[in-house]
Amino acid sequence: MRPADFDFDLPPGQIAQHPATVRGAARMLVLEGSAMTHSRASSLPTHLPADALVVVNDSRVVPARLHVTCTEGKARGRRLELLVCDPRPGAGPGAQIRAWVRGARRLAEGDVLTVGELALRHLGRPEDADRDPRARLFEVTGGELLPALEAAGEVPLPPYIERPADEDDRDRYQTVYARAPGSVAAPTAGLHWDAALLASLDTVAITLHVGPGTFLPMEVDDITAHKIAPERVEIDEAAAARIRDAQARGRPIVAVGTTATRALEAVAKARGEVTPYDGPVDLVVRPGHRFRVVDRLVTNFHLPRSSLLMLVCSFGGRERVLAGYREAVTAGYRFYSYGDCMLVDRASDR
């Protein structure tokens, strides 16, 4: 199959530039069997089985867009913009980090970039650059990464949001259950839920720290050639045990977002079931993937020709999901990170 098999037409005016007025106010398209229903995100509990276990991704978005100055080397005196790909805690002197660099052609190996007390020495392209061709590798030579980002960084809104990030985005581009800092993009399906709604559901949290490469279009002729950079996943013993117990009891597993889905499915594919895990995953879900864990998926509407849309199509059936997308366009739904959402059940068993 080709990326064009996961394409659709979207009027630019339907790309959401701001979140809904309040969490839960977004529209939700429900695909269940052959039925297609228009609802609201706040009505999610009414569309789920009473015994469902809802899995959320509790990664916290870091203000990972950073403006720096080259203070040593070929590009000395130039201002550059970085998008730090893996903004993890504890990245002090000696740590290596990846970043996308606006103006990367100006950089030479050995150039030193600084902002405040943070200093980064450019090491060039990473060895696995085929997985993330935009990435450059840096060594922290002064300061510590995460405090510098919190002090001077900006919320890294996606490029299709055509406005600067503002103070409201620091709250609204974050789930209410965000806990572990490490993402450069929000697990956006979770942006719709407030504490009151979540209290009515049986939830369990896992962590996948979202990197920027997840959202890139598939620029390959054959979808099997598409790769993504590894992303860090953390599933503790308690969460793994609850998920396994729910499966053993026949309870449906509902993943909030493609990130939760990829984390669960990657670990289960590697180990046969969901077990405690702390490490990288790079699973690209394509048609033919055997879903081992997730029974229902809550997800926002994704970019055409993206691996995320391919995941949803693999889960819910390509024709059915793309028909849902066409219906959402016709009905005036708002798309992408700050847009509306859909709930879809798994089609592979039918």
N, C-alpha and C positions, 0 to 999 in steps of 0.2 A: 504494500500500500504506500501511497505518497502523502505528503503533507496536505496536498490539495483535497484529499478525501476528508479533511477535517476543517473545511472552510465554510464561511457564511458571510452574508452581506449585512453590514451594520451602519445605519446612518450616524455620522459623527455626533449629532446632537443627542444621541442616547448613551454616550459615554459619560458616566457620572463624574462631576467635578467636585462634589461635596457629598458627605454622608446624608442619610435620611435625618429628618429633624430630631428624632429620638430613636434610640435603639429599639428594634422591634417593629418600626413603622414601615420597613421595606416590604415590597411585594415578594411573594414566594410562589413559584410555579411548582406544582406537585405532579410528578409522573409516577403513577402507581399502576402497574399492569398496562392495560391499554387505555386507561383513563388519564386525562389531563385536566387539572383543576387549578384555578387561580385562588390564591390565599394570601396571608400575611405572615411575615416571619414570627410575629408574636403568637401565632396560632400553631407553632410547631408541635407542642405537646398533643394537640388534638389529632395530629396526623401520624403519631407514632404508637406502636403497641404499648400497652401499659407496663410491660416488663422489659422494655428496651433498655440497654446499657449504652449511654451516649459517651463517646470518646472525644475529648477535646485536646487541642495542642496549646500548651500553656507557655510557649516561647514568647519572650517579650521583645518588641521592636526597639532597637537601639538607634539613636540619632546618628546614623553611620555615614552621612554625607558630610565631608570635611574639606574646608578650604585651607590649603597649606602654601608655604613659600619655600622655594628651593634656596637653601642657604650655603650649600657647597656643591661644586661640580659644574658640569657643562651648562645646566639650565639655571645657574645661580641668578637669583633675583626674580624669577618667574613665579607667578601665582598659578596654582593648579587645583583642580577639584578631584577628590578621591571619593569613591564609594567603597567602603571597607566591606569585604565579602564575608568575613568571619569575625565579627566584633565580640570576641569572647572575653570573659573576665580573666585576670591574671597574665595578660600579655604584656610583660615588662621587658626590660633589656635582655636581648638574646632571642626573644620569641620571633617567629616568622609569621607574617600575615599576608593575605592576598587583598588586592584592591583593584577595582576598575579605575582608570585614570583618564580624565578628560584632558587631552593634550599629551598623551603618552609618548608620541613621537619625539617630543622635545627632551625626553629623559634619556640619560645614559646610565649604565651601570655604575654604581658608586655615588650617584647624586644623593644628597641628603635633604629631606623635606621636613619642615618643622612647623608646629603651631603650639604656642605656649611652651610647656616643658616636654612635649612629645617630639621625638626625632626619629625619622624612618630613613634607613639607607636602602636605596633601590638595588635589587639583586637581579633584575631582568625578568624574563618569562619563566613560569614554573615548568617543571619537567612534564607534567600532564596537561600542557597547554591545549591539546586537542579537545579536552573536556570543557574548557573555559577559555576560549581564545582572547577574550578581553582582559584577562587577569594579568597583573604584574605582581611580583613577589618582593616583599620588603622585610628588613630586619629592624626590630625596635632597638634603637641605640640609646634612647633616653626617654624618661618618663614612663607612663603606663597608658595603654591604649584606651581602655574603657572609661576611665575618668576624663581623659582628654575629649572623647566623643560626647560624653554627657555635658561637658562644659562648653564645647565649641561646635559640636556637630548639629546638623539639621535632620529633621525627619525625612527619610528618603522616599518621598512619594513617587509612584511610578511615573514615567514620562508622559503617559496619556492624560494625566491630571495636569492641565496646562495653567498652573498657577503656583506661586511659591507656597511652601508649607508655612502654616501659621501656628499660633499657640493652641488653637482648638485641635489641630491634628495630633498634638502630643497626647491628647486623651482619646480622640475618636479613631485614630489609626492604631488602636491598641484594644485587645479584648479585655473585658472586665476581669478575666481570670489570668491575665498575663503575669508570669512569675519569674521565669529564668531568662535573663538578658542574653541575646545572641542572634536575633533575626534582623535582616535588613529589609524585610517586607512582612506585612502582617499576614497571619493565617486568616484571610479576609472573611471566610464563612462564619467565623466566630464573632465578627464585629456587630452582628445583629442582636446578640442576646444580652439581656441585663440580668442582674443578680436575682430578681424575683422570678423570672422565667426559669433560670437555671435551677433554682431551689425546687421547682416542680418536677425536675428530671433526675434520674439516677445517672450521675456523671463520674467519669474517671479521667484523670489528666495524664498525658504523655507529652514528650517534648521532641519537636523537630525544629531545629534552627534554620530558618528559611534563607537561602542564598539567592543572589540576583539571577543566576543562570537558569533557575527553574522556569522563569517566565519568558525566556527567549523563544522566538519562533523556530520551528524545525527547518533549518536551512540545509536540507539534504534531499536527495532524490528518492531515497528509500528510508522509510521511518525506522527500520532496524538499525540504521547507521547513526541515529541521533543519540547523543550522550549528554549527561548533565554532570556538573561538578558535584562531588560528594557533599552531603549535608549531615550535620551531627544529630544523632538521635539518642534520647535517654528514656528508658522505660525501667522503672524501679520494680522491685519484687512484688510490692503490694499491688501496683497497677496490673502487672502481668498476671498475677494470681486472680484478680477480679475478672479480667477478660477471659482467661481460660475457664473459670468457674461459670461465667455467663454462657459461654459456648457449650459447656458440658450440660447445662440445664436447658439448652435449646432457646435461650433468650436472644433476640436479635441484637446485633452490634451495629450501632449508628455512628458513623464517623462524621465529625464536623470538619469538613474541609478535605481537600486533596492532600494536604500535608499530613494530617492524621492517617489518611488512607495509605499513603506511601510508606509511612513509618511502620504501621501494623503489617502491611503486606510484605515489605522487605524483610522484616525480622522473621515472619512466619515462613516465608519462602526459604530463607537461609537455614532455619532451625526446625522447621516442621510445625511449630506452634509459637505463640507469643511468649517469650521468655524475657527475663531481665536483660537489658542491653545498654551499652554506653559506647558509641562509636559511630563511624560514618555509614551512610547508605547512599546508593546512587541508582536505585531502581527506576527505570523508565517503564511505565505500565502501557503495554501495547495490546491491540486486539489479540485474543487468544490467551491472555494471562488468566490463570486460574485463581480466583479470589478465594482466599482461605479464611478470612476473618470478617470482612465488612459485608453487611447485609443491606444497609441503607446509607445513602450519602447525602449530606447537606453541603451545597457548594454554590459559590457565586458563578456568574457567567464569565467565561474565559475568552482570551484572545483567540482569533482564528489561527489555525495552523500551529497551535501550541501543544506541547506535550501534556499540559493540564486538560485541555479539551479532549485530547486523545484518551487520557485516563478516564474521563467521565463517559465518553463514548464506549470505551472498553467495558466499563462497569454496567451502564444502562442500555447498551445497544446503540450502535452508531445512528441508524435511521431514526430511532425513537428520540434520541437526545437531540439530533439536529432538527427534527420536526419541532421539538420543544423550543429550541432556539429560534426557529422561524416564527413560532407562535408568540414568543416573548418580544421579538422585534415588532411584530404586527400590533401587539397589545401595548406597546410603548414602555416596556420595562427599561430600567436603567442598568447599564452594563459595567462590568469590571470591578475593581477593588471597592469602591464606594457605592456600588450598584445593588441591585436586587439579587435574589437567590433562588435556588431550586432544591427540591427534595426529590430524590429518585431512588427507586428500589432496584435491586440487582437483577439484571436480565439474563445472566448466564445460566440460571437454573431452569429457564422456561424454554 
